């Protein structure tokens, strides 16, 4: 594609401006590792929320959302529960506050607050560090492949997708490595604003170009209905026959069963808390537990509307004007190219340059957040803890530069050899997250769970999650059964098996070894105040402090989560209804948003400050055996 000189100038100006802005504020983040990794815990919740939303608003994910909406229509709002999207609801209701009360710098450092410093805690600490690095590299590869495909379609210099991805990564790395969290957040806020304007522009263009009657001619009956039965019931056979084969390949034919499994899986993953990546880092960077909760709620609001306005706009443009091209691809259809093709045809000069800049901003924000999440695990959790705990602050910062650079190099080498965006997503949601669940659910809610149980649960989960797909692929009868009923292998088979094997590792590791030190458990319980199976520890804490109150918010939290999920789904559906010009349904959806928002105001928001008054954080005692490794 040939870009106009004005578009090229806008893109180059944007890239230069982003690097200069990030580099200009970088000195604020180079004072010490607390400033480098967490911004000194001085940034307000609404800024961190915009930053977090920007990091989640990536090109690769947008390509997938466009593909899902094209094929599955408005029923596609349920498919992102693969990730799962409603984990942000669990975070806003209670888990962000619990995590922030721990007052740590990384997910690995959190292990010491829960399991102490014994052998089991050391093993758990190391497995979290390993998991964090693997997951961060996975997300890096996911973004690498998406930005390469996108840039090769638009930018005019006839480079390969991998070469374009390499160039953009190097540009972004200039300010990420130098400035740490401060640079990342400031540039992400700028990028989110650019991206939001571009998203609304695409949605408005689509609304003007695609009338409802025109859309209905190119999609099957029921495509615009968000609700579903046991079967998907979308008949593409007369429109794009190969799409039916793609649905069978995805394994989403029994859509009711699929969504049930997504909900079951999503609840467990969400209850485990955030994985050790940029999402967790934003929570730990907040000023206090109340602001951590508000930040997670704000992500739901600011991310959904512009992102799905863009997704719906691109999808209906593709359906209305590219159905013939997609039909001609046959079984080789590549929906990851729908996004760049739609932009190239319908966005005018000037606005196209701005929009490409916005989508580049999405990649750069996701990449920056991912890279910045990695160094704390090496510097704080390995070098500072085991190698040189008394090094000067500047030494830790310089080592952070080096570890960021190493992550970039490793991510490039792996991303260079990845074949598709979807393949990386499947690996992350089935392999990595499947192995993460059991250990990280039990750590919050069961006092008897110890470091050995955590370690063996993670090992069993990750190993089985990575091995089972290969083993099941070699069993023809399994593949035949899945194909016959259009069942998704990863969601319906791999995840339940991984869950059982991981849980077995957790229970064996815990019950065959001693409980953790009583003082460690009491300190954790006093500070975090989780609900769950903490009876024996609660009795010991009350014996020392009769004024201590048990967390009795379980039922309220579950109610708020149920309301919050309805609220979040409605936030996703509303911009889609607006773009396809179903204004009656949009009005009903807006009414649901208002009602659920009012409920959450009284049942959740009004309780935030009271909760923190009722649960003052016990400060760590310097020099004590179970003190936190770093008080932020």
C-alpha positions in Angstrom: 0.0 0.0 0.0 1.2 3.5 -0.8 0.7 6.0 2.0 0.4 9.7 1.3 3.3 11.9 2.3 1.1 13.6 4.9 0.2 10.2 6.5 3.9 9.3 6.6 4.8 12.6 8.2 2.1 12.2 10.9 3.4 8.7 11.7 7.0 9.8 11.9 6.1 12.8 14.0 4.1 10.6 16.4 7.0 8.1 16.8 9.5 10.9 17.5 7.2 12.7 19.9 6.5 9.5 21.9 10.2 8.8 22.2 11.0 12.3 23.3 8.2 12.4 25.8 9.2 9.1 27.3 12.8 10.0 27.5 12.1 13.5 28.9 10.4 12.1 32.0 12.8 9.2 32.3 15.0 10.8 35.0 12.1 10.6 37.4 12.3 6.8 37.3 16.0 6.4 37.6 16.5 7.4 41.2 16.0 3.9 42.7 14.2 0.6 41.9 11.0 1.7 43.7 10.8 4.7 41.3 11.9 2.6 38.3 9.5 -0.3 38.9 6.5 1.3 40.7 6.8 5.0 40.0 7.3 5.6 43.7 3.7 4.7 44.4 2.8 8.4 43.6 0.7 8.1 40.5 -3.1 8.6 40.8 -5.5 5.7 40.1 -7.0 7.3 37.0 -3.6 7.7 35.4 -2.6 4.1 36.2 -6.0 3.0 34.8 -5.5 4.7 31.5 -2.0 3.3 31.3 -3.3 -0.2 32.1 -6.1 0.1 29.5 -3.6 1.3 26.9 -1.4 -1.7 27.6 -4.3 -4.1 27.0 -5.5 -2.2 23.8 -3.0 -4.0 21.5 -3.1 -4.6 17.8 -2.8 -8.4 18.1 -5.8 -8.5 20.4 -7.8 -6.1 18.1 -7.1 -8.4 15.1 -8.5 -11.3 17.1 -11.6 -9.3 18.2 -12.3 -8.3 14.6 -12.0 -12.0 13.5 -14.3 -13.2 16.3 -16.9 -10.6 15.6 -16.8 -11.2 11.9 -17.4 -14.9 12.3 -19.5 -15.1 15.5 -21.3 -11.7 15.4 -22.3 -10.1 18.7 -22.0 -13.5 20.3 -18.3 -12.9 20.1 -18.6 -10.7 23.3 -18.4 -13.9 25.3 -15.2 -15.4 23.6 -12.8 -13.0 25.3 -13.7 -14.7 28.6 -10.9 -17.0 27.4 -8.5 -14.4 28.8 -10.8 -13.9 30.9 -11.9 -10.3 30.6 -14.0 -10.3 33.8 -10.8 -10.8 35.9 -10.9 -7.0 36.1 -14.2 -7.3 38.0 -12.7 -9.6 40.6 -9.8 -7.2 40.9 -11.9 -4.1 41.4 -14.2 -5.8 44.0 -11.6 -7.2 46.3 -8.4 -8.7 44.9 -6.6 -5.4 44.0 -7.1 -4.2 47.6 -5.8 -7.5 49.0 -2.7 -7.5 46.7 -1.9 -3.8 47.4 -2.2 -4.4 51.2 0.7 -6.9 50.9 3.0 -3.9 50.1 5.4 -5.7 47.8 7.1 -4.9 44.5 6.5 -8.1 42.5 4.4 -11.3 42.5 7.5 -13.3 43.5 8.2 -11.0 46.5 4.6 -11.6 47.6 5.5 -15.2 48.2 7.6 -14.2 51.2 4.7 -12.4 52.8 2.5 -15.6 52.5 5.0 -18.5 53.0 7.9 -16.9 54.9 11.6 -17.8 54.1 11.8 -21.5 54.5 12.7 -24.1 51.8 9.1 -24.3 50.5 9.0 -20.5 50.2 12.3 -20.4 48.3 11.1 -23.0 45.8 7.8 -21.1 45.4 9.7 -17.9 44.9 11.8 -19.4 42.1 8.9 -21.0 40.3 7.0 -17.7 40.2 10.1 -15.9 38.8 10.4 -18.6 36.1 6.6 -18.4 35.3 6.8 -14.6 35.2 9.6 -14.6 32.7 7.9 -17.2 30.5 4.6 -15.4 30.5 6.2 -12.0 29.7 8.1 -13.5 26.8 4.9 -15.1 25.6 3.0 -11.8 25.6 6.0 -10.2 23.9 5.9 -12.7 21.1 2.2 -12.2 20.8 2.6 -8.5 20.3 5.6 -9.0 18.0 3.7 -11.0 15.4 0.7 -8.7 15.4 2.6 -5.5 14.9 4.7 -7.1 12.1 1.6 -8.1 10.1 0.0 -4.7 10.6 3.1 -2.6 9.7 3.9 -4.6 6.6 0.5 -3.8 5.2 0.7 -0.1 5.7 4.2 1.2 5.9 5.8 1.9 2.5 9.4 0.7 2.8 8.9 -2.9 1.6 10.3 -4.6 4.7 9.2 -8.0 6.0 6.8 -8.1 9.0 9.5 -9.3 11.3 11.8 -6.4 10.2 9.1 -3.8 10.9 8.4 -5.4 14.3 12.1 -5.2 15.1 12.3 -1.5 14.2 9.2 -0.5 16.2 10.5 -2.5 19.2 13.8 -0.8 19.1 12.1 2.7 19.0 9.9 1.8 22.0 12.8 0.3 23.9 14.7 3.6 23.9 12.4 5.2 26.5 11.1 2.0 28.2 14.6 0.8 29.3 15.7 4.3 30.3 12.7 5.6 32.2 11.0 2.5 33.7 7.5 2.9 35.0 7.2 6.7 34.8 8.1 6.8 31.2 5.8 3.9 30.4 2.8 5.4 32.1 3.2 8.9 30.7 3.6 7.7 27.1 0.8 5.2 27.5 -1.6 7.9 28.6 -0.7 9.9 25.5 -1.0 6.8 23.3 -4.4 6.0 24.8 -5.8 9.4 23.9 -4.5 9.1 20.3 -5.9 5.6 20.0 -9.3 6.6 21.4 -9.7 9.4 18.9 -8.7 7.0 16.1 -11.1 4.3 17.3 -14.1 6.6 17.3 -13.2 7.9 13.9 -13.3 4.4 12.4 -16.6 3.6 14.1 -18.2 6.8 12.7 -16.8 6.1 9.2 -18.3 2.6 9.4 -21.7 3.9 10.6 -21.8 6.3 7.7 -20.8 3.7 5.1 -22.7 0.6 6.2 -26.5 0.8 6.6 -28.2 -1.9 8.6 -29.9 -3.4 5.6 -26.5 -3.6 3.8 -25.0 -5.4 6.8 -27.9 -7.9 7.1 -27.4 -9.0 3.5 -23.8 -10.2 4.2 -24.2 -11.8 7.6 -26.3 -14.8 8.6 -29.5 -14.6 10.6 -28.8 -14.2 14.3 -25.5 -12.5 13.8 -26.6 -9.4 15.6 -28.0 -11.2 18.6 -25.8 -11.3 21.7 -27.7 -14.2 23.3 -27.3 -17.9 22.3 -28.6 -21.4 22.8 -26.8 -24.7 23.1 -25.6 -24.5 19.5 -24.2 -21.5 17.7 -26.8 -21.5 14.9 -25.0 -19.2 12.5 -25.4 -20.5 9.0 -22.6 -19.2 6.8 -23.0 -21.9 4.1 -24.6 -19.5 1.5 -22.4 -16.5 2.3 -18.8 -17.6 3.1 -18.8 -21.5 3.2 -15.3 -21.8 4.6 -16.4 -19.9 7.7 -18.2 -23.0 8.9 -15.0 -25.0 8.7 -13.3 -22.2 10.7 -16.0 -22.5 13.4 -15.4 -26.3 13.6 -11.7 -25.7 13.8 -12.1 -23.3 16.7 -14.3 -25.8 18.4 -17.1 -23.3 19.3 -20.0 -25.1 17.6 -21.6 -26.1 20.9 -21.5 -22.5 22.0 -23.6 -22.9 25.1 -21.3 -25.6 26.5 -18.2 -23.5 25.4 -19.4 -20.4 27.3 -20.2 -22.5 30.4 -16.6 -23.8 30.3 -15.2 -20.3 29.8 -17.2 -19.1 32.8 -16.0 -21.9 35.0 -12.4 -21.5 33.8 -12.6 -17.7 34.1 -13.9 -17.7 37.7 -11.0 -19.9 38.8 -8.4 -17.8 36.9 -9.9 -14.6 38.2 -10.0 -15.8 41.8 -6.3 -16.6 41.5 -5.5 -13.0 41.2 -3.5 -11.3 38.4 -0.7 -13.1 36.7 2.8 -11.6 37.3 2.7 -9.2 34.4 2.0 -5.5 33.8 -1.6 -5.8 35.2 -0.2 -6.8 38.6 2.5 -4.1 38.4 -0.1 -1.4 38.0 -2.0 -2.7 41.1 1.3 -2.7 43.1 2.1 0.8 41.8 -1.1 2.4 43.2 -1.0 4.7 46.2 -3.1 2.5 48.5 -5.6 -0.4 48.4 -8.6 1.9 47.8 -6.9 3.4 44.7 -5.9 0.0 43.5 -9.6 -1.0 43.5 -10.6 2.2 41.7 -7.8 1.7 39.1 -9.2 -1.8 38.2 -12.7 -0.4 37.9 -11.6 2.4 35.7 -9.9 0.0 33.3 -13.3 -1.6 32.6 -14.8 1.7 31.7 -12.0 3.3 29.6 -10.9 0.2 27.7 -14.2 -1.3 26.5 -15.9 1.6 24.8 -13.2 2.8 22.3 -11.9 -0.7 21.8 -15.2 -2.2 20.8 -16.2 0.9 18.8 -13.1 0.3 16.7 -13.7 -3.5 16.6 -17.3 -3.1 15.4 -16.4 -0.5 12.9 -13.7 -2.6 11.3 -15.8 -5.7 11.3 -18.9 -4.3 9.5 -16.6 -2.5 7.0 -15.0 -5.9 6.3 -18.3 -7.7 6.1 -19.9 -5.2 3.8 -17.0 -4.7 1.4 -14.5 -7.6 1.8 -16.8 -10.6 1.9 -16.0 -11.5 -1.7 -12.2 -11.3 -1.1 -12.5 -13.4 2.1 -14.7 -15.9 0.2 -12.1 -16.2 -2.5 -9.4 -17.1 0.1 -11.4 -20.3 0.8 -10.0 -22.4 3.6 -6.8 -20.2 3.6 -8.7 -17.1 4.9 -6.6 -14.9 7.1 -8.8 -12.8 9.3 -5.8 -11.2 10.9 -5.5 -9.1 7.7 -9.1 -7.7 8.0 -8.0 -4.8 10.1 -5.3 -3.4 7.8 -7.4 -4.0 4.6 -10.4 -2.1 6.0 -8.3 0.8 7.1 -6.5 1.1 3.8 -9.7 1.4 1.8 -12.0 3.6 3.9 -9.9 6.0 6.0 -9.0 9.3 4.3 -5.6 10.9 4.0 -4.4 12.6 7.2 -6.8 10.7 9.3 -5.2 7.4 8.1 -1.8 8.6 9.4 -3.3 9.6 12.7 -5.1 6.2 12.9 -2.0 4.2 12.1 -0.2 6.2 14.7 -3.0 5.2 17.2 -2.6 1.6 16.4 1.1 1.8 16.6 0.5 3.4 20.0 -1.5 0.4 21.0 1.4 -1.9 20.2 4.0 0.3 21.8 1.9 0.6 25.0 1.4 -3.1 25.2 5.1 -3.8 24.5 6.3 -1.1 26.9 4.1 -2.5 29.7 5.2 -6.0 29.1 8.9 -5.2 29.0 8.7 -3.0 32.1 7.1 -5.9 34.0 10.1 -8.2 33.6 13.1 -6.5 35.2 11.7 -6.4 38.8 11.7 -10.2 38.8 15.4 -10.4 38.0 16.7 -7.4 39.8 14.5 -7.5 43.0 13.8 -11.2 43.3 17.1 -12.7 42.2 20.0 -10.3 42.2 18.9 -8.2 45.3 17.7 -11.2 47.2 20.3 -13.8 46.5 23.4 -12.1 45.1 23.9 -8.6 46.4 21.3 -7.3 48.8 23.3 -4.3 49.8 24.1 -2.8 46.4 23.7 1.0 45.8 20.4 2.0 44.3 22.0 3.1 41.0 23.5 -0.4 40.6 20.0 -1.9 40.7 18.7 0.7 38.2 21.6 -0.1 35.8 20.9 -3.8 36.1 17.3 -3.0 35.3 18.4 -1.5 32.0 20.4 -4.6 31.3 17.6 -7.0 32.1 15.1 -5.0 30.1 17.5 -5.2 27.1 17.8 -9.0 27.6 14.1 -9.5 27.6 13.8 -7.5 24.4 16.4 -9.6 22.7 14.9 -13.0 23.8 11.4 -11.8 22.9 12.6 -10.8 19.4 14.3 -14.2 18.8 11.1 -16.1 19.8 8.7 -13.7 18.1 10.7 -14.0 14.9 9.7 -17.7 14.6 6.1 -17.5 15.7 3.7 -18.3 12.9 0.4 -16.6 13.9 -1.2 -14.4 16.6 -3.8 -17.0 17.4 -1.2 -19.7 18.1 0.4 -17.6 20.8 -2.9 -16.8 22.4 -3.8 -20.5 22.6 -0.5 -21.3 24.2 -0.9 -18.5 26.8 -4.5 -19.2 27.8 -4.2 -23.0 27.9 -0.6 -23.6 28.7 0.5 -20.8 31.0 -2.7 -19.9 32.7 -3.9 -23.5 33.1 -0.8 -24.2 35.2 -1.2 -21.1 37.3 -4.7 -21.6 38.6 -4.8 -24.1 41.5 -1.7 -22.8 43.4 -2.8 -19.2 43.1 -6.4 -19.8 44.2 -5.4 -21.8 47.3 -2.8 -19.2 48.4 -5.5 -16.6 49.1 -8.2 -18.7 50.7 -6.7 -21.6 52.7 -4.4 -21.1 55.6 -3.0 -24.7 55.6 -1.6 -24.3 52.0 2.2 -23.9 52.2 5.2 -23.2 49.9 5.8 -26.8 49.0 2.1 -27.1 47.9 2.5 -24.0 45.8 5.7 -25.2 44.2 4.5 -28.7 43.3 1.1 -27.4 42.1 2.7 -24.9 39.8 5.2 -27.5 38.5 2.5 -30.1 37.9 0.2 -27.5 36.3 2.7 -26.0 33.9 4.2 -29.3 32.9 0.8 -30.9 32.2 -0.5 -27.8 30.5 2.4 -27.9 28.1 2.5 -31.6 27.5 -1.2 -32.5 27.3 -2.0 -30.8 24.0 0.8 -32.7 22.2 -0.3 -36.0 23.8 -3.9 -35.5 22.9 -3.1 -34.5 19.3 -1.6 -38.0 18.9 -4.8 -39.7 20.0 -7.0 -39.9 16.8 -10.1 -41.0 18.8 -9.9 -37.8 20.9 -9.6 -35.6 17.8 -12.5 -37.4 16.1 -14.7 -36.9 19.1 -13.8 -33.2 19.4 -14.4 -32.6 15.6 -17.7 -34.5 15.7 -19.2 -32.3 18.4 -17.2 -29.1 17.5 -15.7 -29.0 21.0 -12.7 -26.8 21.8 -9.7 -29.0 23.0 -8.0 -26.4 25.2 -11.1 -25.2 27.1 -13.1 -28.4 27.4 -10.4 -31.0 27.8 -6.9 -29.6 28.5 -7.9 -27.1 31.2 -10.0 -29.5 33.4 -7.2 -32.1 33.2 -4.5 -29.6 34.0 -6.7 -28.3 36.9 -7.0 -31.8 38.4 -3.3 -32.6 38.0 -2.2 -29.2 39.4 -4.6 -29.6 42.4 -3.2 -33.0 43.1 0.3 -31.5 43.2 -1.0 -28.7 45.6 -2.6 -31.1 48.0 0.3 -33.6 48.0 2.9 -30.9 48.5 0.9 -29.3 51.3 -0.4 -32.4 53.3 3.0 -34.2 53.2 4.8 -31.3 54.7 4.5 -29.1 57.7 2.3 -25.9 57.9 4.1 -22.6 57.5 5.4 -20.7 60.4 2.5 -19.4 62.6 3.9 -15.9 62.8 4.1 -15.6 59.0 0.5 -16.7 58.6 -0.7 -14.3 61.3 1.1 -11.4 59.8 -0.3 -12.1 56.4 -3.8 -12.6 57.7 -3.7 -9.3 59.8 -2.4 -7.3 56.8 -4.4 -8.7 53.9 -7.5 -9.8 55.8 -8.7 -12.4 53.2 -12.0 -14.2 53.7 -11.9 -18.0 53.2 -10.7 -20.9 55.3 -8.6 -19.1 57.9 -10.3 -20.2 61.1 -7.3 -21.4 63.1 -5.2 -18.4 62.2 -8.1 -16.0 63.0 -8.5 -17.5 66.4 -4.8 -16.9 67.2 -4.9 -13.4 65.9 -8.0 -12.6 68.0 -6.3 -14.1 71.0 -3.6 -11.5 70.7 -5.9 -8.6 69.6 -9.5 -9.1 70.6 -10.5 -6.0 68.6 -9.5 -7.6 65.3 -12.5 -8.1 63.0 -13.0 -11.0 60.6 -13.5 -10.1 56.9 -17.3 -10.9 56.5 -17.6 -9.5 53.0 -17.7 -12.8 51.1 -21.4 -12.7 50.1 -21.3 -9.0 49.4 -18.2 -9.5 47.2 -19.9 -12.4 45.3 -23.0 -10.2 44.7 -20.8 -7.3 43.5 -18.9 -9.7 41.1 -22.2 -10.9 39.6 -23.4 -7.4 39.1 -20.0 -6.3 37.9 -19.9 -9.0 35.2 -23.3 -7.9 33.8 -22.1 -4.3 34.0 -18.9 -5.1 32.1 -20.6 -7.2 29.4 -23.1 -4.3 28.9 -20.1 -1.9 28.5 -18.8 -4.1 25.7 -22.1 -4.6 23.9 -23.2 -0.9 23.9 -20.6 0.4 21.4 -21.2 -2.6 19.2 -25.0 -1.9 19.1 -24.3 1.8 18.4 -22.0 1.0 15.4 -24.4 -1.4 13.8 -27.1 1.1 14.4 -29.3 -1.0 16.6 -30.4 2.0 18.7 -33.3 0.4 20.5 -31.0 -2.4 21.8 -28.4 0.2 22.6 -30.8 2.2 24.7 -31.8 -1.0 26.7 -28.1 -1.8 27.2 -27.5 1.7 28.4 -30.3 1.3 30.9 -28.7 -1.9 32.2 -25.4 0.0 32.6 -27.1 2.7 34.6 -28.9 0.2 36.9 -25.8 -1.9 37.5 -23.6 1.2 38.1 -26.1 2.5 40.7 -26.0 -0.9 42.5 -22.2 -0.9 42.5 -22.1 2.6 43.8 -24.0 1.7 46.9 -22.8 -1.9 47.3 -19.1 -1.5 46.3 -17.9 2.1 45.9 -19.3 3.5 49.1 -17.7 0.6 51.0 -14.1 1.1 49.8 -13.0 3.7 52.3 -14.8 2.0 55.2 -13.0 -1.2 54.4 -9.6 0.4 54.7 -10.6 2.1 58.0 -11.7 -1.2 59.4 -8.5 -3.0 58.2 -5.4 -0.8 59.1 -2.3 -2.3 57.6 0.2 -3.6 60.2 3.6 -2.2 59.4 6.5 -4.6 58.8 9.0 -4.8 61.6 12.5 -4.0 60.4 14.8 -6.9 60.9 12.1 -9.4 61.8 12.3 -12.8 60.1 9.1 -12.4 58.3 9.2 -8.7 57.5 8.5 -7.7 54.0 11.5 -7.5 51.7 10.7 -4.0 50.6 8.2 -1.6 52.2 6.8 0.7 49.5 
